[in-house]
Amino acid sequence: MSETSFDYEAHLAACARGERQALRELYVQESPRLLGVAKRLVRDTALAEDIVHDAFIKIWNGAARFNPARGSARGWMFSLTRHLALNFIRDNSREIQGEIDVPYDVETFDAQAHSGRIYHCLEQLEPARRTCILHAYVDGYSHAEISQKLGTPLGTVKAWIKRSLTALRECMG
């Protein structure tokens, strides 16, 4: 089932009512992309799997608190997973400093992301480039998956993402 026809809000509402099948369907639908997001952040597959497991526990327990007025259900799931991964990095940064290549201070990034500045900076990107960034870092798609999804050559997608990340760093500066 594609993400455009999958009703994330209905599944979260069903989770809030205690319907375990809804959680299973959310897991089948999104766990591969959530795992991609977590792996990009923590750079360790086993650890990323643990983070996604914890995220689904939080999704199950917090489904009743999801507020569609604050954003999409899918975005809420990705945000929750991302925050678990960033919290792990922050809490363990002394122990794993040399093992993880974090391009800048996680707490600073988190503060900037919450300030709305990231949204402003994303809006400055051309729509196709913004879509590539969101597919890569929110949806967890690989460059090849983005290329296929957009019908754009792989080299172009890689170049757009690289240039867009540079533009975002400058804008967030």
BALOBA-1460 file (C-alpha; in Angstrom, 3 decimals):
// residues 173
<rec num="1" residu="m" x="0.000" y="0.000" z="0.000"/>
<rec num="2" residu="s" x="1.449" y="3.376" z="-0.949"/>
<rec num="3" residu="e" x="1.860" y="6.143" z="1.592"/>
<rec num="4" residu="t" x="-0.653" y="8.276" z="-0.300"/>
<rec num="5" residu="s" x="-3.509" y="5.775" z="0.175"/>
<rec num="6" residu="f" x="-2.521" y="4.581" z="3.652"/>
<rec num="7" residu="d" x="-4.577" y="6.349" z="6.343"/>
<rec num="8" residu="y" x="-2.046" y="7.041" z="9.087"/>
<rec num="9" residu="e" x="-4.472" y="9.050" z="11.231"/>
<rec num="10" residu="a" x="-7.059" y="6.279" z="11.191"/>
<rec num="11" residu="h" x="-4.405" y="3.751" z="12.174"/>
<rec num="12" residu="l" x="-3.216" y="5.929" z="15.058"/>
<rec num="13" residu="a" x="-6.822" y="6.350" z="16.205"/>
<rec num="14" residu="a" x="-7.223" y="2.566" z="16.096"/>
<rec num="15" residu="c" x="-4.020" y="2.191" z="18.151"/>
<rec num="16" residu="a" x="-5.469" y="4.623" z="20.676"/>
<rec num="17" residu="r" x="-8.495" y="2.291" z="20.933"/>
<rec num="18" residu="g" x="-6.161" y="-0.650" z="21.601"/>
<rec num="19" residu="e" x="-6.390" y="-2.301" z="18.177"/>
<rec num="20" residu="r" x="-3.108" y="-4.162" z="17.820"/>
<rec num="21" residu="q" x="-3.684" y="-4.911" z="14.129"/>
<rec num="22" residu="a" x="-3.469" y="-1.175" z="13.406"/>
<rec num="23" residu="l" x="-0.012" y="-1.067" z="15.016"/>
<rec num="24" residu="r" x="1.060" y="-4.089" z="12.958"/>
<rec num="25" residu="e" x="-0.090" y="-2.332" z="9.778"/>
<rec num="26" residu="l" x="1.718" y="0.890" z="10.739"/>
<rec num="27" residu="y" x="4.845" y="-1.184" z="11.381"/>
<rec num="28" residu="v" x="4.640" y="-2.945" z="8.015"/>
<rec num="29" residu="q" x="3.989" y="0.373" z="6.245"/>
<rec num="30" residu="e" x="6.673" y="2.539" z="7.866"/>
<rec num="31" residu="s" x="9.299" y="0.499" z="9.708"/>
<rec num="32" residu="p" x="11.687" y="0.268" z="6.727"/>
<rec num="33" residu="r" x="11.755" y="4.059" z="6.300"/>
<rec num="34" residu="l" x="11.886" y="4.718" z="10.044"/>
<rec num="35" residu="l" x="14.816" y="2.306" z="10.211"/>
<rec num="36" residu="g" x="16.488" y="4.260" z="7.406"/>
<rec num="37" residu="v" x="16.113" y="7.507" z="9.353"/>
<rec num="38" residu="a" x="17.456" y="5.959" z="12.562"/>
<rec num="39" residu="k" x="20.389" y="4.293" z="10.740"/>
<rec num="40" residu="r" x="21.393" y="7.582" z="9.114"/>
<rec num="41" residu="l" x="21.562" y="9.182" z="12.537"/>
<rec num="42" residu="v" x="23.158" y="6.479" z="14.713"/>
<rec num="43" residu="r" x="25.131" y="4.680" z="11.968"/>
<rec num="44" residu="d" x="24.505" y="1.255" z="13.505"/>
<rec num="45" residu="t" x="21.875" y="-1.195" z="12.239"/>
<rec num="46" residu="a" x="21.263" y="-3.048" z="15.522"/>
<rec num="47" residu="l" x="20.988" y="0.198" z="17.449"/>
<rec num="48" residu="a" x="18.670" y="1.672" z="14.800"/>
<rec num="49" residu="e" x="16.461" y="-1.430" z="15.076"/>
<rec num="50" residu="d" x="16.244" y="-0.886" z="18.847"/>
<rec num="51" residu="i" x="15.310" y="2.759" z="18.304"/>
<rec num="52" residu="v" x="12.553" y="1.810" z="15.840"/>
<rec num="53" residu="h" x="11.262" y="-0.790" z="18.318"/>
<rec num="54" residu="d" x="11.166" y="1.875" z="21.039"/>
<rec num="55" residu="a" x="9.487" y="4.274" z="18.607"/>
<rec num="56" residu="f" x="6.667" y="1.816" z="17.959"/>
<rec num="57" residu="i" x="6.178" y="1.336" z="21.689"/>
<rec num="58" residu="k" x="5.892" y="5.130" z="21.998"/>
<rec num="59" residu="i" x="3.551" y="5.247" z="18.998"/>
<rec num="60" residu="w" x="1.325" y="2.614" z="20.625"/>
<rec num="61" residu="n" x="1.359" y="4.294" z="24.040"/>
<rec num="62" residu="g" x="1.069" y="7.836" z="22.693"/>
<rec num="63" residu="a" x="-1.418" y="7.361" z="19.848"/>
<rec num="64" residu="a" x="-4.239" y="8.925" z="21.874"/>
<rec num="65" residu="r" x="-2.139" y="12.079" z="22.337"/>
<rec num="66" residu="f" x="-1.506" y="12.554" z="18.604"/>
<rec num="67" residu="n" x="-2.972" y="15.908" z="17.536"/>
<rec num="68" residu="p" x="-3.638" y="16.240" z="13.778"/>
<rec num="69" residu="a" x="-3.820" y="20.024" z="14.172"/>
<rec num="70" residu="r" x="-0.067" y="20.006" z="14.886"/>
<rec num="71" residu="g" x="0.959" y="17.992" z="11.819"/>
<rec num="72" residu="s" x="0.520" y="14.768" z="9.909"/>
<rec num="73" residu="a" x="0.364" y="11.388" z="11.612"/>
<rec num="74" residu="r" x="3.223" y="10.146" z="9.450"/>
<rec num="75" residu="g" x="5.316" y="13.206" z="10.284"/>
<rec num="76" residu="w" x="4.614" y="12.639" z="13.988"/>
<rec num="77" residu="m" x="5.924" y="9.063" z="13.726"/>
<rec num="78" residu="f" x="9.084" y="10.218" z="11.948"/>
<rec num="79" residu="s" x="9.630" y="13.033" z="14.421"/>
<rec num="80" residu="l" x="9.248" y="10.653" z="17.345"/>
<rec num="81" residu="t" x="11.780" y="8.219" z="15.839"/>
<rec num="82" residu="r" x="14.206" y="10.999" z="14.979"/>
<rec num="83" residu="h" x="14.038" y="12.390" z="18.502"/>
<rec num="84" residu="l" x="14.711" y="8.975" z="20.032"/>
<rec num="85" residu="a" x="17.799" y="8.623" z="17.817"/>
<rec num="86" residu="l" x="19.010" y="12.159" z="18.576"/>
<rec num="87" residu="n" x="18.434" y="11.629" z="22.298"/>
<rec num="88" residu="f" x="20.512" y="8.457" z="22.132"/>
<rec num="89" residu="i" x="23.327" y="10.311" z="20.363"/>
<rec num="90" residu="r" x="23.207" y="13.171" z="22.865"/>
<rec num="91" residu="d" x="23.061" y="10.862" z="25.897"/>
<rec num="92" residu="n" x="25.924" y="8.708" z="24.644"/>
<rec num="93" residu="s" x="28.043" y="11.291" z="22.832"/>
<rec num="94" residu="r" x="31.020" y="10.963" z="25.168"/>
<rec num="95" residu="e" x="31.155" y="7.194" z="24.746"/>
<rec num="96" residu="i" x="30.704" y="7.148" z="20.985"/>
<rec num="97" residu="q" x="32.266" y="10.451" z="19.948"/>
<rec num="98" residu="g" x="34.760" y="8.802" z="17.620"/>
<rec num="99" residu="e" x="32.318" y="6.237" z="16.235"/>
<rec num="100" residu="i" x="29.575" y="8.502" z="14.872"/>
<rec num="101" residu="d" x="30.114" y="11.250" z="12.361"/>
<rec num="102" residu="v" x="27.687" y="13.917" z="13.603"/>
<rec num="103" residu="p" x="28.215" y="16.962" z="11.355"/>
<rec num="104" residu="y" x="27.246" y="19.497" z="14.018"/>
<rec num="105" residu="d" x="26.034" y="19.703" z="17.586"/>
<rec num="106" residu="v" x="22.786" y="17.727" z="17.929"/>
<rec num="107" residu="e" x="21.308" y="20.000" z="20.598"/>
<rec num="108" residu="t" x="21.925" y="23.069" z="18.448"/>
<rec num="109" residu="f" x="20.305" y="21.352" z="15.490"/>
<rec num="110" residu="d" x="17.326" y="20.327" z="17.614"/>
<rec num="111" residu="a" x="16.867" y="23.879" z="18.885"/>
<rec num="112" residu="q" x="17.076" y="25.283" z="15.360"/>
<rec num="113" residu="a" x="14.668" y="22.677" z="13.998"/>
<rec num="114" residu="h" x="12.126" y="23.502" z="16.670"/>
<rec num="115" residu="s" x="12.487" y="27.214" z="16.086"/>
<rec num="116" residu="g" x="10.901" y="26.835" z="12.684"/>
<rec num="117" residu="r" x="14.073" y="28.013" z="11.003"/>
<rec num="118" residu="i" x="14.517" y="24.702" z="9.205"/>
<rec num="119" residu="y" x="11.087" y="25.125" z="7.620"/>
<rec num="120" residu="h" x="12.040" y="28.578" z="6.380"/>
<rec num="121" residu="c" x="15.285" y="27.223" z="4.945"/>
<rec num="122" residu="l" x="13.534" y="24.273" z="3.289"/>
<rec num="123" residu="e" x="11.092" y="26.686" z="1.655"/>
<rec num="124" residu="q" x="14.057" y="28.472" z="0.038"/>
<rec num="125" residu="l" x="14.986" y="25.321" z="-1.911"/>
<rec num="126" residu="e" x="13.562" y="24.619" z="-5.357"/>
<rec num="127" residu="p" x="10.589" y="22.231" z="-5.004"/>
<rec num="128" residu="a" x="12.338" y="19.253" z="-6.655"/>
<rec num="129" residu="r" x="15.388" y="19.639" z="-4.419"/>
<rec num="130" residu="r" x="13.244" y="20.095" z="-1.295"/>
<rec num="131" residu="t" x="11.386" y="16.900" z="-2.240"/>
<rec num="132" residu="c" x="14.700" y="15.019" z="-2.526"/>
<rec num="133" residu="i" x="15.820" y="16.220" z="0.914"/>
<rec num="134" residu="l" x="12.499" y="15.296" z="2.522"/>
<rec num="135" residu="h" x="12.457" y="11.855" z="0.880"/>
<rec num="136" residu="a" x="16.024" y="11.206" z="2.051"/>
<rec num="137" residu="y" x="15.891" y="12.562" z="5.597"/>
<rec num="138" residu="v" x="12.245" y="12.291" z="6.569"/>
<rec num="139" residu="d" x="11.035" y="9.308" z="4.570"/>
<rec num="140" residu="g" x="14.352" y="7.465" z="4.802"/>
<rec num="141" residu="y" x="14.557" y="6.676" z="1.084"/>
<rec num="142" residu="s" x="17.891" y="5.827" z="-0.515"/>
<rec num="143" residu="h" x="19.185" y="7.983" z="-3.359"/>
<rec num="144" residu="a" x="18.268" y="5.198" z="-5.799"/>
<rec num="145" residu="e" x="14.710" y="5.035" z="-4.421"/>
<rec num="146" residu="i" x="14.346" y="8.807" z="-4.774"/>
<rec num="147" residu="s" x="15.687" y="8.641" z="-8.323"/>
<rec num="148" residu="q" x="13.169" y="5.969" z="-9.225"/>
<rec num="149" residu="k" x="10.283" y="7.703" z="-7.419"/>
<rec num="150" residu="l" x="10.938" y="11.035" z="-9.149"/>
<rec num="151" residu="g" x="12.003" y="9.624" z="-12.516"/>
<rec num="152" residu="t" x="15.232" y="11.628" z="-12.228"/>
<rec num="153" residu="p" x="18.746" y="10.307" z="-12.965"/>
<rec num="154" residu="l" x="20.582" y="9.034" z="-9.882"/>
<rec num="155" residu="g" x="23.515" y="11.415" z="-10.392"/>
<rec num="156" residu="t" x="21.139" y="14.366" z="-10.520"/>
<rec num="157" residu="v" x="19.443" y="13.294" z="-7.284"/>
<rec num="158" residu="k" x="22.822" y="12.918" z="-5.549"/>
<rec num="159" residu="a" x="23.943" y="16.353" z="-6.759"/>
<rec num="160" residu="w" x="20.672" y="17.995" z="-5.708"/>
<rec num="161" residu="i" x="20.888" y="16.492" z="-2.238"/>
<rec num="162" residu="k" x="24.525" y="17.503" z="-1.819"/>
<rec num="163" residu="r" x="23.900" y="21.093" z="-2.973"/>
<rec num="164" residu="s" x="20.681" y="21.339" z="-0.969"/>
<rec num="165" residu="l" x="22.424" y="20.227" z="2.225"/>
<rec num="166" residu="t" x="25.065" y="22.914" z="1.632"/>
<rec num="167" residu="a" x="22.335" y="25.516" z="1.102"/>
<rec num="168" residu="l" x="20.511" y="24.379" z="4.250"/>
<rec num="169" residu="r" x="23.726" y="24.592" z="6.333"/>
<rec num="170" residu="e" x="24.337" y="28.113" z="5.036"/>
<rec num="171" residu="c" x="20.740" y="29.166" z="5.693"/>
<rec num="172" residu="m" x="20.760" y="27.656" z="9.212"/>
<rec num="173" residu="g" x="24.215" y="29.211" z="9.765"/>
